[in-house]
């Protein structure tokens, strides 16, 4: 199983980034896909999730109306469009695949938002 996240980087407050996660080694289209993040000195928290059918997704209150999760089952990929970024969005972002008791984590990509 591999989950390779990319697209992180340094951006100014108010800017945008698009994270991508390429998945392989499991039945991607059957899994709920999520993005988690972990800021320095804080716990890892869920940011957004999208079920196997796609659709609008669910979001943490802190990112609602700014972030959009989407997936492409044909390409085994999940995305996180992040707009209106704030310094408090600075974190390592992880792509996660879940189904029943199975959960797979990617390696993370760092997002840094400067004030």
N, C-alpha and C positions, 0 to 999 in steps of 0.2 A: 504494500500500500504506500502510495506517495501522494502528498498534498504539498504542492510547491506554490507558495504565495510570493507575489512580486507587486511592484508599483509603489512601494513606500518611498519616502524621501523627506526633504526639507521644504516646507511651504510657509508662506506668511499667513498671518491671521486673515480670514476671509477667503482664502484660496481654496482650491479643489485638488483632489487626488482621486484616482481610480485604482483600486486594488483588484488584482486578479489572482485566482487560485486554480491551478491545473491539477486535476485528479487522475489517478490511475491505480489499477490493481484491485478494484472492487466495483460493485454494481452501482455506479454513481447515481443513476437515475432513480434508484430506490431509496436513497438516503436524504434525510434532512440536512441541509448545509447551513452552517452558521459562521459568523465572525465573532471572535472574542478579542478582547484587548487587555493588556496589562501595563499600567503606568508604573513608573519607578516607585518602589516602596508600597505599592498597592496590590490588592488581590486581582486575579483575573476575572473579568466580567463579560457577560454576553453583550454584544452590540446589536446584532440582527440575526434573523434566521429566516429560512425559506424552505418550505416542505418540498417533497419530491415532485409535486405537480407544478411548482412555480407559483405564480401569483404575486400578491403585494408584499408578502413578508411581514414579520413582526419586528419591533424595534424597542430598544431601551429608550426611556423617556428623554434621556440626555442627548439623543441623536435624532429623535423623531423630527421629520420635516426637513432634515439636512442630509441624511444618508439614505441611500437606496440600495437594497440588495437585489440581485438578479442572478439567474443561472441559465446556462445553455447545456441541456442534456445531450445534445448532439456532439458537443465539443468537450464534455466532461469538465466544465468550468463554472466557477461561481465568481461573482464580481461584487464589489462594494464601491459605489460612487459616493464620494464624500465631498459635500459642498459646505460653504460658510464655515470653514474649519476654525477652531478655537485653540488656544494654547492648552486647554484641558483635554483636548483630543490626542495630545502627545502620548504615544504608547507603542508597544509592540503589538501588532495585529496578527491574530492567528486564524487560519481557516480550519474548520472542524466539520467532520462528517459523522452523523449519528443515525443509528437505526437499532431500535430495541436496546439491548445491552452493549452493542458495539459502538465504539467511539474512536475516531482517528483524528490525530492532531497534525497540522503542518508545522513548519519550522519557524514561522513568524516573519513579519516584515516591519521595519521600524518606520513610524510616522512621527515627524517632529514638526510642530507648528510654532513658529516664532512670533513673538508679540511685537 
